[in-house]
Amino acid sequence: MTRVIIYSGKGGTGKTTISAATASLLAARGWRTLVISSDPAHSLADALGISVSRDEPTPLAPNLYGLEIDTIYEWRRNLSGFQEFVSNTYSNRGIDRSTASELANQPGLDEILSLQRMLHEAQSGHWQAIVLDTAPTGNTLRLLAYPELIIGGNMGKKFFSVYRGLSSMVRPFRRDIPEDRFFKEVHSLLEQMDQLSHFLSSSDVSIRLVLNPEKLPLLETRRAYTFLNLYGLLLDAIVINKILPRRADLGAYFDYWVNLQQGYIQEIETSFAPTPIFKTTLQESEPIGMAKLLSIGQTTFGEHNPGDVLYDERPIWIDQWNRDDEPGFYELCLRLPFLEDDTIELDRSGSELVMTVGRWQRTIALPRILYECTLGDHRYEDGVLRLEFRGQAAPYAQAQKSDVWVEAV
Protein backbone atom coordinates (compact mmCIF):
# COMPACT_ATOMS: atom_id res chain seq x y z
CA MET A 1 0.00 0.00 0.00
CA THR A 2 1.08 3.57 -0.68
CA ARG A 3 1.86 5.62 2.42
CA VAL A 4 -0.12 8.88 2.31
CA ILE A 5 0.71 11.92 4.47
CA ILE A 6 -1.68 14.89 4.35
CA TYR A 7 -0.47 18.28 5.61
CA SER A 8 -2.91 20.94 6.70
CA GLY A 9 -2.75 24.20 8.61
CA LYS A 10 -3.76 27.83 8.72
CA GLY A 11 -2.73 29.89 5.69
CA GLY A 12 0.79 31.29 5.99
CA THR A 13 2.10 28.75 8.50
CA GLY A 14 4.46 27.18 5.95
CA LYS A 15 2.74 23.86 5.29
CA THR A 16 3.81 23.90 1.62
CA THR A 17 7.43 24.19 2.74
CA ILE A 18 7.01 21.37 5.31
CA SER A 19 5.20 19.20 2.73
CA ALA A 20 7.96 19.66 0.15
CA ALA A 21 10.65 19.15 2.81
CA THR A 22 9.03 15.87 3.95
CA ALA A 23 8.77 14.62 0.36
CA SER A 24 12.40 15.60 -0.34
CA LEU A 25 13.61 13.72 2.73
CA LEU A 26 11.59 10.61 1.86
CA ALA A 27 12.99 10.63 -1.68
CA ALA A 28 16.54 11.10 -0.39
CA ARG A 29 16.03 8.02 1.82
CA GLY A 30 15.04 5.92 -1.19
CA TRP A 31 11.23 6.20 -1.21
CA ARG A 32 9.65 6.74 -4.62
CA THR A 33 7.63 9.81 -3.64
CA LEU A 34 4.97 12.04 -5.18
CA VAL A 35 4.26 15.45 -3.65
CA ILE A 36 0.85 16.86 -4.63
CA SER A 37 -0.63 20.33 -4.18
CA SER A 38 -4.44 20.56 -3.96
CA ASP A 39 -4.42 24.26 -3.02
CA PRO A 40 -6.00 26.32 -5.86
CA ALA A 41 -3.38 29.01 -5.16
CA HIS A 42 -0.54 26.63 -5.99
CA SER A 43 2.81 27.54 -4.41
CA LEU A 44 4.48 24.12 -4.54
CA ALA A 45 6.42 24.97 -7.70
CA ASP A 46 7.53 28.27 -6.11
CA ALA A 47 8.90 26.43 -3.07
CA LEU A 48 10.65 23.81 -5.19
CA GLY A 49 12.00 26.38 -7.62
CA ILE A 50 10.97 24.04 -10.46
CA SER A 51 7.98 24.20 -12.78
CA VAL A 52 5.45 21.49 -11.88
CA SER A 53 2.90 19.96 -14.28
CA ARG A 54 -0.84 20.25 -13.61
CA ASP A 55 -1.85 17.00 -15.30
CA GLU A 56 0.99 14.45 -15.07
CA PRO A 57 3.68 13.99 -12.35
CA THR A 58 6.87 15.97 -13.04
CA PRO A 59 10.32 14.49 -12.21
CA LEU A 60 12.00 16.78 -9.67
CA ALA A 61 14.91 14.79 -8.27
CA PRO A 62 15.90 11.12 -7.89
CA ASN A 63 12.81 9.29 -6.54
CA LEU A 64 10.84 12.58 -6.30
CA TYR A 65 7.94 13.75 -8.50
CA GLY A 66 5.53 16.67 -8.21
CA LEU A 67 1.96 17.43 -9.29
CA GLU A 68 -0.19 20.55 -8.95
CA ILE A 69 -3.75 19.35 -9.48
CA ASP A 70 -5.54 21.16 -12.31
CA THR A 71 -9.25 20.91 -11.54
CA ILE A 72 -10.24 21.97 -15.07
CA TYR A 73 -8.27 19.01 -16.43
CA GLU A 74 -9.84 16.73 -13.81
CA TRP A 75 -13.31 18.06 -14.67
CA ARG A 76 -12.91 17.18 -18.32
CA ARG A 77 -11.48 13.76 -17.55
CA ASN A 78 -14.03 12.67 -14.94
CA LEU A 79 -17.20 14.77 -15.02
CA SER A 80 -17.63 16.28 -18.47
CA GLY A 81 -21.14 14.81 -18.78
CA PHE A 82 -22.14 16.20 -15.39
CA GLN A 83 -20.73 19.63 -16.30
CA GLU A 84 -22.49 19.60 -19.67
CA PHE A 85 -25.89 18.79 -18.10
CA VAL A 86 -25.61 21.52 -15.44
CA SER A 87 -24.39 24.05 -18.02
CA ASN A 88 -27.28 23.22 -20.40
CA THR A 89 -29.77 23.49 -17.54
CA TYR A 90 -28.63 27.04 -16.79
CA SER A 91 -28.48 27.89 -20.50
CA ASN A 92 -32.06 26.65 -21.09
CA ARG A 93 -33.20 29.08 -18.42
CA GLY A 94 -31.85 32.07 -20.32
CA ILE A 95 -28.34 32.35 -18.90
CA ASP A 96 -25.66 32.96 -21.55
CA ARG A 97 -23.35 30.05 -22.34
CA SER A 98 -20.16 31.51 -20.83
CA THR A 99 -21.86 32.30 -17.52
CA ALA A 100 -23.60 28.91 -17.54
CA SER A 101 -20.23 27.16 -17.95
CA GLU A 102 -18.84 29.02 -14.95
CA LEU A 103 -21.90 28.18 -12.84
CA ALA A 104 -21.53 24.51 -13.80
CA ASN A 105 -18.41 24.39 -11.63
CA GLN A 106 -20.38 23.53 -8.52
CA PRO A 107 -18.94 24.63 -5.13
CA GLY A 108 -16.89 21.92 -3.50
CA LEU A 109 -16.24 19.84 -6.61
CA ASP A 110 -12.67 21.15 -6.78
CA GLU A 111 -12.02 19.43 -3.46
CA ILE A 112 -13.73 16.24 -4.64
CA LEU A 113 -11.64 16.11 -7.81
CA SER A 114 -8.45 16.67 -5.80
CA LEU A 115 -9.28 13.72 -3.57
CA GLN A 116 -10.16 11.60 -6.60
CA ARG A 117 -6.77 12.29 -8.16
CA MET A 118 -4.97 11.51 -4.90
CA LEU A 119 -6.83 8.19 -4.64
CA HIS A 120 -6.01 7.37 -8.27
CA GLU A 121 -2.30 7.97 -7.69
CA ALA A 122 -2.35 5.99 -4.42
CA GLN A 123 -3.96 3.01 -6.18
CA SER A 124 -1.67 3.19 -9.22
CA GLY A 125 1.15 1.25 -7.57
CA HIS A 126 3.71 3.80 -8.82
CA TRP A 127 4.48 5.37 -5.45
CA GLN A 128 5.77 4.27 -2.08
CA ALA A 129 4.70 7.57 -0.54
CA ILE A 130 2.42 10.47 -1.42
CA VAL A 131 2.63 13.80 0.41
CA LEU A 132 -0.45 16.01 -0.07
CA ASP A 133 -0.14 19.75 0.50
CA THR A 134 -3.67 21.06 1.04
CA ALA A 135 -5.46 24.40 1.04
CA PRO A 136 -5.75 26.33 4.35
CA THR A 137 -7.42 24.46 7.19
CA GLY A 138 -11.06 25.37 6.55
CA ASN A 139 -11.02 24.08 2.98
CA THR A 140 -9.03 21.02 4.02
CA LEU A 141 -11.58 20.00 6.64
CA ARG A 142 -14.32 20.35 4.05
CA LEU A 143 -12.23 18.31 1.60
CA LEU A 144 -11.68 15.49 4.09
CA ALA A 145 -15.37 15.41 5.06
CA TYR A 146 -16.66 15.33 1.47
CA PRO A 147 -16.43 11.57 0.87
CA GLU A 148 -18.88 10.90 3.68
CA LEU A 149 -21.08 13.91 2.96
CA ILE A 150 -21.36 13.11 -0.74
CA ILE A 151 -22.26 9.47 -0.10
CA GLY A 152 -25.00 10.54 2.32
CA GLY A 153 -25.01 7.13 4.01
CA ASN A 154 -27.15 4.25 2.81
CA MET A 155 -30.14 6.55 2.30
CA GLY A 156 -28.15 8.71 -0.12
CA LYS A 157 -27.22 5.70 -2.25
CA LYS A 158 -30.81 4.42 -2.29
CA PHE A 159 -32.16 7.83 -3.29
CA PHE A 160 -29.74 8.04 -6.20
CA SER A 161 -30.78 4.58 -7.47
CA VAL A 162 -34.47 5.49 -7.30
CA TYR A 163 -33.91 8.83 -9.04
CA ARG A 164 -31.93 7.16 -11.81
CA GLY A 165 -34.70 4.62 -12.42
CA LEU A 166 -37.44 7.28 -12.50
CA SER A 167 -35.40 9.42 -14.89
CA SER A 168 -35.23 6.57 -17.43
CA MET A 169 -39.04 6.37 -17.40
CA VAL A 170 -39.64 10.13 -17.64
CA ARG A 171 -36.91 11.05 -20.14
CA PRO A 172 -39.05 10.46 -23.30
CA PHE A 173 -41.49 13.11 -22.03
CA ARG A 174 -39.10 15.72 -20.60
CA ARG A 175 -36.18 17.57 -22.16
CA ASP A 176 -34.47 18.50 -18.89
CA ILE A 177 -33.79 14.98 -17.61
CA PRO A 178 -30.10 13.94 -17.42
CA GLU A 179 -28.74 11.45 -19.95
CA ASP A 180 -27.28 8.08 -18.95
CA ARG A 181 -23.79 9.55 -19.24
CA PHE A 182 -24.61 11.91 -16.35
CA PHE A 183 -25.78 9.06 -14.13
CA LYS A 184 -22.78 6.89 -14.98
CA GLU A 185 -20.40 9.66 -13.97
CA VAL A 186 -22.26 10.42 -10.73
CA HIS A 187 -22.48 6.68 -9.93
CA SER A 188 -18.74 6.35 -10.52
CA LEU A 189 -18.19 9.40 -8.30
CA LEU A 190 -20.24 7.87 -5.48
CA GLU A 191 -18.31 4.61 -5.73
CA GLN A 192 -15.01 6.45 -5.59
CA MET A 193 -16.18 8.54 -2.65
CA ASP A 194 -17.09 5.32 -0.87
CA GLN A 195 -13.61 3.94 -1.58
CA LEU A 196 -12.03 7.22 -0.51
CA SER A 197 -13.95 7.33 2.75
CA HIS A 198 -12.54 3.92 3.68
CA PHE A 199 -9.09 4.82 2.33
CA LEU A 200 -8.80 7.99 4.43
CA SER A 201 -9.49 6.01 7.60
CA SER A 202 -7.01 3.25 6.72
CA SER A 203 -3.75 2.67 8.58
CA ASP A 204 -1.71 3.94 5.62
CA VAL A 205 -3.09 7.50 5.76
CA SER A 206 -2.38 10.11 8.41
CA ILE A 207 -2.88 13.85 8.83
CA ARG A 208 -0.25 16.27 10.13
CA LEU A 209 -1.07 19.80 11.25
CA VAL A 210 1.37 22.68 10.77
CA LEU A 211 1.14 25.80 12.90
CA ASN A 212 3.21 28.75 14.07
CA PRO A 213 3.63 29.43 17.80
CA GLU A 214 0.96 32.13 17.85
CA LYS A 215 -2.55 32.41 19.30
CA LEU A 216 -4.69 32.30 16.11
CA PRO A 217 -2.93 29.28 14.54
CA LEU A 218 -3.18 27.48 17.90
CA LEU A 219 -6.93 28.07 18.13
CA GLU A 220 -7.48 26.95 14.53
CA THR A 221 -5.33 23.85 15.04
CA ARG A 222 -7.38 22.89 18.10
CA ARG A 223 -10.58 23.09 16.01
CA ALA A 224 -8.97 21.01 13.26
CA TYR A 225 -7.83 18.44 15.84
CA THR A 226 -11.39 18.06 17.12
CA PHE A 227 -12.76 17.75 13.57
CA LEU A 228 -10.26 15.05 12.58
CA ASN A 229 -11.13 13.01 15.65
CA LEU A 230 -14.86 13.40 14.96
CA TYR A 231 -14.36 11.89 11.50
CA GLY A 232 -12.10 9.11 12.79
CA LEU A 233 -9.06 10.33 10.85
CA LEU A 234 -5.59 9.56 12.16
CA LEU A 235 -3.51 12.55 13.29
CA ASP A 236 0.05 11.34 13.81
CA ALA A 237 2.08 14.54 14.27
CA ILE A 238 2.07 18.28 14.90
CA VAL A 239 4.74 20.50 13.31
CA ILE A 240 5.56 23.88 14.88
CA ASN A 241 7.11 26.03 12.16
CA LYS A 242 8.84 29.43 12.03
CA ILE A 243 10.18 29.37 15.60
CA LEU A 244 12.36 32.42 16.27
CA PRO A 245 15.88 31.56 17.48
CA ARG A 246 17.04 32.93 20.82
CA ARG A 247 20.08 35.07 20.06
CA ALA A 248 21.72 37.75 22.18
CA ASP A 249 22.56 39.96 19.21
CA LEU A 250 18.89 40.44 18.17
CA GLY A 251 18.01 42.80 21.03
CA ALA A 252 15.05 43.39 23.33
CA TYR A 253 12.49 43.63 20.52
CA PHE A 254 13.10 40.06 19.39
CA ASP A 255 13.49 38.85 22.97
CA TYR A 256 9.84 39.81 23.54
CA TRP A 257 8.67 37.76 20.53
CA VAL A 258 10.91 34.82 21.41
CA ASN A 259 9.51 34.70 24.95
CA LEU A 260 5.93 35.02 23.62
CA GLN A 261 6.52 32.12 21.23
CA GLN A 262 8.01 29.98 23.99
CA GLY A 263 4.81 30.43 25.98
CA TYR A 264 2.71 29.27 23.03
CA ILE A 265 5.05 26.33 22.40
CA GLN A 266 4.46 25.13 25.96
CA GLU A 267 0.70 25.52 25.45
CA ILE A 268 0.88 23.54 22.18
CA GLU A 269 2.80 20.74 23.87
CA THR A 270 0.25 20.61 26.69
CA SER A 271 -2.75 20.77 24.33
CA PHE A 272 -1.75 17.99 21.95
CA ALA A 273 0.21 15.57 24.13
CA PRO A 274 0.91 12.70 23.61
CA THR A 275 0.84 13.39 19.84
CA PRO A 276 4.47 13.78 18.62
CA ILE A 277 5.47 17.40 18.09
CA PHE A 278 8.26 18.43 15.71
CA LYS A 279 9.83 21.89 15.61
CA THR A 280 11.40 23.97 12.86
CA THR A 281 13.27 27.24 13.35
CA LEU A 282 12.63 30.21 11.09
CA GLN A 283 15.21 29.99 8.30
CA GLU A 284 17.83 32.68 7.79
CA SER A 285 16.92 32.87 4.11
CA GLU A 286 13.92 31.95 1.99
CA PRO A 287 13.51 28.13 1.92
CA ILE A 288 13.39 27.76 -1.86
CA GLY A 289 15.00 24.94 -3.80
CA MET A 290 15.60 21.26 -3.30
CA ALA A 291 18.77 21.61 -1.19
CA LYS A 292 17.19 23.92 1.38
CA LEU A 293 14.00 21.87 1.56
CA LEU A 294 15.99 18.68 2.18
CA SER A 295 17.90 20.47 4.96
CA ILE A 296 14.63 21.55 6.59
CA GLY A 297 13.32 17.99 6.41
CA GLN A 298 16.46 16.61 8.05
CA THR A 299 16.41 19.27 10.80
CA THR A 300 12.70 18.81 11.49
CA PHE A 301 12.55 15.03 11.72
CA GLY A 302 16.09 14.23 12.83
CA GLU A 303 16.48 10.46 13.26
CA HIS A 304 12.74 9.85 12.81
CA ASN A 305 11.54 8.39 9.53
CA PRO A 306 8.88 10.83 8.22
CA GLY A 307 7.29 7.96 6.29
CA ASP A 308 6.42 6.08 9.48
CA VAL A 309 3.06 6.38 11.20
CA LEU A 310 4.41 8.44 14.08
CA TYR A 311 1.39 7.98 16.39
CA ASP A 312 -1.41 5.48 15.94
CA GLU A 313 -3.88 5.99 18.78
CA ARG A 314 -7.34 5.94 17.20
CA PRO A 315 -9.86 8.59 18.28
CA ILE A 316 -12.87 6.20 18.35
CA TRP A 317 -13.29 3.02 20.38
CA ILE A 318 -15.82 0.98 22.38
CA ASP A 319 -15.80 0.40 26.13
CA GLN A 320 -17.78 -2.69 27.12
CA TRP A 321 -19.23 -3.44 30.55
CA ASN A 322 -19.84 -7.15 31.09
CA ARG A 323 -20.76 -9.47 33.95
CA ASP A 324 -20.51 -13.24 33.51
CA ASP A 325 -20.57 -12.82 29.70
CA GLU A 326 -24.14 -11.48 29.76
CA PRO A 327 -25.14 -8.86 27.19
CA GLY A 328 -24.96 -5.48 28.79
CA PHE A 329 -23.86 -1.92 28.45
CA TYR A 330 -21.53 -0.36 25.87
CA GLU A 331 -20.04 3.09 25.41
CA LEU A 332 -19.06 4.35 21.97
CA CYS A 333 -16.22 6.77 22.80
CA LEU A 334 -14.95 9.63 20.65
CA ARG A 335 -11.95 11.66 21.72
CA LEU A 336 -13.07 15.25 21.00
CA PRO A 337 -10.98 17.76 22.96
CA PHE A 338 -11.57 21.52 22.84
CA LEU A 339 -15.37 21.27 22.37
CA GLU A 340 -16.08 24.02 24.91
CA ASP A 341 -19.80 24.88 24.68
CA ASP A 342 -20.63 23.12 21.38
CA THR A 343 -24.12 21.57 21.24
CA ILE A 344 -24.24 17.79 20.69
CA GLU A 345 -27.23 16.26 18.87
CA LEU A 346 -27.72 12.56 18.09
CA ASP A 347 -30.15 10.85 15.71
CA ARG A 348 -30.22 7.03 15.36
CA SER A 349 -31.42 5.54 12.06
CA GLY A 350 -31.04 1.76 11.94
CA SER A 351 -27.36 0.90 11.71
CA GLU A 352 -26.30 4.54 11.32
CA LEU A 353 -25.90 7.35 13.82
CA VAL A 354 -26.09 10.99 12.70
CA MET A 355 -24.05 13.14 15.04
CA THR A 356 -24.08 16.95 15.06
CA VAL A 357 -21.38 18.66 17.11
CA GLY A 358 -21.62 22.43 16.89
CA ARG A 359 -21.46 23.27 13.17
CA TRP A 360 -20.09 19.86 12.14
CA GLN A 361 -22.13 16.80 11.24
CA ARG A 362 -21.19 13.26 10.32
CA THR A 363 -22.87 9.89 9.85
CA ILE A 364 -21.27 6.97 11.70
CA ALA A 365 -21.83 3.40 10.52
CA LEU A 366 -22.26 1.55 13.80
CA PRO A 367 -20.40 -1.73 14.41
CA ARG A 368 -22.49 -4.90 14.34
CA ILE A 369 -22.25 -5.36 18.09
CA LEU A 370 -24.43 -2.24 18.55
CA TYR A 371 -27.10 -3.06 15.92
CA GLU A 372 -29.54 -4.52 18.45
CA CYS A 373 -28.70 -2.06 21.20
CA THR A 374 -30.71 0.99 22.20
CA LEU A 375 -29.07 4.43 22.18
CA GLY A 376 -29.17 5.94 25.65
CA ASP A 377 -27.67 9.03 27.23
CA HIS A 378 -24.39 10.69 26.37
CA ARG A 379 -21.87 12.63 28.39
CA TYR A 380 -18.71 14.64 27.75
CA GLU A 381 -15.83 14.34 30.19
CA ASP A 382 -12.06 14.75 30.01
CA GLY A 383 -12.21 15.50 26.28
CA VAL A 384 -14.09 12.28 25.45
CA LEU A 385 -17.71 12.07 24.24
CA ARG A 386 -19.30 8.86 25.56
CA LEU A 387 -22.49 7.51 23.92
CA GLU A 388 -24.38 4.84 25.86
CA PHE A 389 -25.81 1.73 24.14
CA ARG A 390 -27.82 -0.88 26.05
CA GLY A 391 -28.50 -4.47 25.06
CA GLN A 392 -31.28 -6.76 26.29
CA ALA A 393 -29.83 -6.60 29.76
CA ALA A 394 -27.71 -3.84 31.16
CA PRO A 395 -25.71 -5.09 34.12
CA TYR A 396 -23.10 -2.73 35.50
CA ALA A 397 -19.69 -4.01 36.46
CA GLN A 398 -16.12 -2.87 36.40
CA ALA A 399 -15.34 -1.27 33.05
CA GLN A 400 -12.76 -2.71 30.74
CA LYS A 401 -11.86 -1.55 27.26
CA SER A 402 -13.07 -3.97 24.61
CA ASP A 403 -11.09 -5.17 21.64
CA VAL A 404 -14.11 -4.36 19.46
CA TRP A 405 -13.24 -1.82 16.77
CA VAL A 406 -15.72 0.52 15.10
CA GLU A 407 -16.20 -0.65 11.51
CA ALA A 408 -16.16 1.82 8.63
CA VAL A 409 -15.59 4.85 10.87
C-alpha positions in Angstrom: 0.0 0.0 0.0 1.1 3.6 -0.7 1.9 5.6 2.4 -0.1 8.9 2.3 0.7 11.9 4.5 -1.7 14.9 4.3 -0.5 18.3 5.6 -2.9 20.9 6.7 -2.8 24.2 8.6 -3.8 27.8 8.7 -2.7 29.9 5.7 0.8 31.3 6.0 2.1 28.7 8.5 4.5 27.2 5.9 2.7 23.9 5.3 3.8 23.9 1.6 7.4 24.2 2.7 7.0 21.4 5.3 5.2 19.2 2.7 8.0 19.7 0.2 10.7 19.1 2.8 9.0 15.9 3.9 8.8 14.6 0.4 12.4 15.6 -0.3 13.6 13.7 2.7 11.6 10.6 1.9 13.0 10.6 -1.7 16.5 11.1 -0.4 16.0 8.0 1.8 15.0 5.9 -1.2 11.2 6.2 -1.2 9.7 6.7 -4.6 7.6 9.8 -3.6 5.0 12.0 -5.2 4.3 15.4 -3.7 0.9 16.9 -4.6 -0.6 20.3 -4.2 -4.4 20.6 -4.0 -4.4 24.3 -3.0 -6.0 26.3 -5.9 -3.4 29.0 -5.2 -0.5 26.6 -6.0 2.8 27.5 -4.4 4.5 24.1 -4.5 6.4 25.0 -7.7 7.5 28.3 -6.1 8.9 26.4 -3.1 10.7 23.8 -5.2 12.0 26.4 -7.6 11.0 24.0 -10.5 8.0 24.2 -12.8 5.4 21.5 -11.9 2.9 20.0 -14.3 -0.8 20.2 -13.6 -1.8 17.0 -15.3 1.0 14.4 -15.1 3.7 14.0 -12.4 6.9 16.0 -13.0 10.3 14.5 -12.2 12.0 16.8 -9.7 14.9 14.8 -8.3 15.9 11.1 -7.9 12.8 9.3 -6.5 10.8 12.6 -6.3 7.9 13.7 -8.5 5.5 16.7 -8.2 2.0 17.4 -9.3 -0.2 20.6 -8.9 -3.8 19.4 -9.5 -5.5 21.2 -12.3 -9.3 20.9 -11.5 -10.2 22.0 -15.1 -8.3 19.0 -16.4 -9.8 16.7 -13.8 -13.3 18.1 -14.7 -12.9 17.2 -18.3 -11.5 13.8 -17.6 -14.0 12.7 -14.9 -17.2 14.8 -15.0 -17.6 16.3 -18.5 -21.1 14.8 -18.8 -22.1 16.2 -15.4 -20.7 19.6 -16.3 -22.5 19.6 -19.7 -25.9 18.8 -18.1 -25.6 21.5 -15.4 -24.4 24.1 -18.0 -27.3 23.2 -20.4 -29.8 23.5 -17.5 -28.6 27.0 -16.8 -28.5 27.9 -20.5 -32.1 26.7 -21.1 -33.2 29.1 -18.4 -31.9 32.1 -20.3 -28.3 32.3 -18.9 -25.7 33.0 -21.5 -23.4 30.1 -22.3 -20.2 31.5 -20.8 -21.9 32.3 -17.5 -23.6 28.9 -17.5 -20.2 27.2 -18.0 -18.8 29.0 -14.9 -21.9 28.2 -12.8 -21.5 24.5 -13.8 -18.4 24.4 -11.6 -20.4 23.5 -8.5 -18.9 24.6 -5.1 -16.9 21.9 -3.5 -16.2 19.8 -6.6 -12.7 21.2 -6.8 -12.0 19.4 -3.5 -13.7 16.2 -4.6 -11.6 16.1 -7.8 -8.4 16.7 -5.8 -9.3 13.7 -3.6 -10.2 11.6 -6.6 -6.8 12.3 -8.2 -5.0 11.5 -4.9 -6.8 8.2 -4.6 -6.0 7.4 -8.3 -2.3 8.0 -7.7 -2.4 6.0 -4.4 -4.0 3.0 -6.2 -1.7 3.2 -9.2 1.1 1.2 -7.6 3.7 3.8 -8.8 4.5 5.4 -5.5 5.8 4.3 -2.1 4.7 7.6 -0.5 2.4 10.5 -1.4 2.6 13.8 0.4 -0.5 16.0 -0.1 -0.1 19.8 0.5 -3.7 21.1 1.0 -5.5 24.4 1.0 -5.8 26.3 4.3 -7.4 24.5 7.2 -11.1 25.4 6.5 -11.0 24.1 3.0 -9.0 21.0 4.0 -11.6 20.0 6.6 -14.3 20.3 4.1 -12.2 18.3 1.6 -11.7 15.5 4.1 -15.4 15.4 5.1 -16.7 15.3 1.5 -16.4 11.6 0.9 -18.9 10.9 3.7 -21.1 13.9 3.0 -21.4 13.1 -0.7 -22.3 9.5 -0.1 -25.0 10.5 2.3 -25.0 7.1 4.0 -27.2 4.3 2.8 -30.1 6.5 2.3 -28.2 8.7 -0.1 -27.2 5.7 -2.2 -30.8 4.4 -2.3 -32.2 7.8 -3.3 -29.7 8.0 -6.2 -30.8 4.6 -7.5 -34.5 5.5 -7.3 -33.9 8.8 -9.0 -31.9 7.2 -11.8 -34.7 4.6 -12.4 -37.4 7.3 -12.5 -35.4 9.4 -14.9 -35.2 6.6 -17.4 -39.0 6.4 -17.4 -39.6 10.1 -17.6 -36.9 11.0 -20.1 -39.0 10.5 -23.3 -41.5 13.1 -22.0 -39.1 15.7 -20.6 -36.2 17.6 -22.2 -34.5 18.5 -18.9 -33.8 15.0 -17.6 -30.1 13.9 -17.4 -28.7 11.5 -20.0 -27.3 8.1 -19.0 -23.8 9.5 -19.2 -24.6 11.9 -16.4 -25.8 9.1 -14.1 -22.8 6.9 -15.0 -20.4 9.7 -14.0 -22.3 10.4 -10.7 -22.5 6.7 -9.9 -18.7 6.4 -10.5 -18.2 9.4 -8.3 -20.2 7.9 -5.5 -18.3 4.6 -5.7 -15.0 6.5 -5.6 -16.2 8.5 -2.6 -17.1 5.3 -0.9 -13.6 3.9 -1.6 -12.0 7.2 -0.5 -14.0 7.3 2.8 -12.5 3.9 3.7 -9.1 4.8 2.3 -8.8 8.0 4.4 -9.5 6.0 7.6 -7.0 3.2 6.7 -3.8 2.7 8.6 -1.7 3.9 5.6 -3.1 7.5 5.8 -2.4 10.1 8.4 -2.9 13.9 8.8 -0.2 16.3 10.1 -1.1 19.8 11.2 1.4 22.7 10.8 1.1 25.8 12.9 3.2 28.8 14.1 3.6 29.4 17.8 1.0 32.1 17.9 -2.5 32.4 19.3 -4.7 32.3 16.1 -2.9 29.3 14.5 -3.2 27.5 17.9 -6.9 28.1 18.1 -7.5 26.9 14.5 -5.3 23.8 15.0 -7.4 22.9 18.1 -10.6 23.1 16.0 -9.0 21.0 13.3 -7.8 18.4 15.8 -11.4 18.1 17.1 -12.8 17.7 13.6 -10.3 15.1 12.6 -11.1 13.0 15.7 -14.9 13.4 15.0 -14.4 11.9 11.5 -12.1 9.1 12.8 -9.1 10.3 10.8 -5.6 9.6 12.2 -3.5 12.6 13.3 0.0 11.3 13.8 2.1 14.5 14.3 2.1 18.3 14.9 4.7 20.5 13.3 5.6 23.9 14.9 7.1 26.0 12.2 8.8 29.4 12.0 10.2 29.4 15.6 12.4 32.4 16.3 15.9 31.6 17.5 17.0 32.9 20.8 20.1 35.1 20.1 21.7 37.7 22.2 22.6 40.0 19.2 18.9 40.4 18.2 18.0 42.8 21.0 15.0 43.4 23.3 12.5 43.6 20.5 13.1 40.1 19.4 13.5 38.8 23.0 9.8 39.8 23.5 8.7 37.8 20.5 10.9 34.8 21.4 9.5 34.7 25.0 5.9 35.0 23.6 6.5 32.1 21.2 8.0 30.0 24.0 4.8 30.4 26.0 2.7 29.3 23.0 5.1 26.3 22.4 4.5 25.1 26.0 0.7 25.5 25.5 0.9 23.5 22.2 2.8 20.7 23.9 0.3 20.6 26.7 -2.8 20.8 24.3 -1.8 18.0 22.0 0.2 15.6 24.1 0.9 12.7 23.6 0.8 13.4 19.8 4.5 13.8 18.6 5.5 17.4 18.1 8.3 18.4 15.7 9.8 21.9 15.6 11.4 24.0 12.9 13.3 27.2 13.4 12.6 30.2 11.1 15.2 30.0 8.3 17.8 32.7 7.8 16.9 32.9 4.1 13.9 31.9 2.0 13.5 28.1 1.9 13.4 27.8 -1.9 15.0 24.9 -3.8 15.6 21.3 -3.3 18.8 21.6 -1.2 17.2 23.9 1.4 14.0 21.9 1.6 16.0 18.7 2.2 17.9 20.5 5.0 14.6 21.6 6.6 13.3 18.0 6.4 16.5 16.6 8.1 16.4 19.3 10.8 12.7 18.8 11.5 12.6 15.0 11.7 16.1 14.2 12.8 16.5 10.5 13.3 12.7 9.8 12.8 11.5 8.4 9.5 8.9 10.8 8.2 7.3 8.0 6.3 6.4 6.1 9.5 3.1 6.4 11.2 4.4 8.4 14.1 1.4 8.0 16.4 -1.4 5.5 15.9 -3.9 6.0 18.8 -7.3 5.9 17.2 -9.9 8.6 18.3 -12.9 6.2 18.4 -13.3 3.0 20.4 -15.8 1.0 22.4 -15.8 0.4 26.1 -17.8 -2.7 27.1 -19.2 -3.4 30.6 -19.8 -7.2 31.1 -20.8 -9.5 33.9 -20.5 -13.2 33.5 -20.6 -12.8 29.7 -24.1 -11.5 29.8 -25.1 -8.9 27.2 -25.0 -5.5 28.8 -23.9 -1.9 28.5 -21.5 -0.4 25.9 -20.0 3.1 25.4 -19.1 4.3 22.0 -16.2 6.8 22.8 -15.0 9.6 20.6 -12.0 11.7 21.7 -13.1 15.3 21.0 -11.0 17.8 23.0 -11.6 21.5 22.8 -15.4 21.3 22.4 -16.1 24.0 24.9 -19.8 24.9 24.7 -20.6 23.1 21.4 -24.1 21.6 21.2 -24.2 17.8 20.7 -27.2 16.3 18.9 -27.7 12.6 18.1 -30.2 10.9 15.7 -30.2 7.0 15.4 -31.4 5.5 12.1 -31.0 1.8 11.9 -27.4 0.9 11.7 -26.3 4.5 11.3 -25.9 7.4 13.8 -26.1 11.0 12.7 -24.0 13.1 15.0 -24.1 16.9 15.1 -21.4 18.7 17.1 -21.6 22.4 16.9 -21.5 23.3 13.2 -20.1 19.9 12.1 -22.1 16.8 11.2 -21.2 13.3 10.3 -22.9 9.9 9.9 -21.3 7.0 11.7 -21.8 3.4 10.5 -22.3 1.5 13.8 -20.4 -1.7 14.4 -22.5 -4.9 14.3 -22.3 -5.4 18.1 -24.4 -2.2 18.5 -27.1 -3.1 15.9 -29.5 -4.5 18.5 -28.7 -2.1 21.2 -30.7 1.0 22.2 -29.1 4.4 22.2 -29.2 5.9 25.6 -27.7 9.0 27.2 -24.4 10.7 26.4 -21.9 12.6 28.4 -18.7 14.6 27.7 -15.8 14.3 30.2 -12.1 14.8 30.0 -12.2 15.5 26.3 -14.1 12.3 25.4 -17.7 12.1 24.2 -19.3 8.9 25.6 -22.5 7.5 23.9 -24.4 4.8 25.9 -25.8 1.7 24.1 -27.8 -0.9 26.1 -28.5 -4.5 25.1 -31.3 -6.8 26.3 -29.8 -6.6 29.8 -27.7 -3.8 31.2 -25.7 -5.1 34.1 -23.1 -2.7 35.5 -19.7 -4.0 36.5 -16.1 -2.9 36.4 -15.3 -1.3 33.0 -12.8 -2.7 30.7 -11.9 -1.5 27.3 -13.1 -4.0 24.6 -11.1 -5.2 21.6 -14.1 -4.4 19.5 -13.2 -1.8 16.8 -15.7 0.5 15.1 -16.2 -0.6 11.5 -16.2 1.8 8.6 -15.6 4.8 10.9 
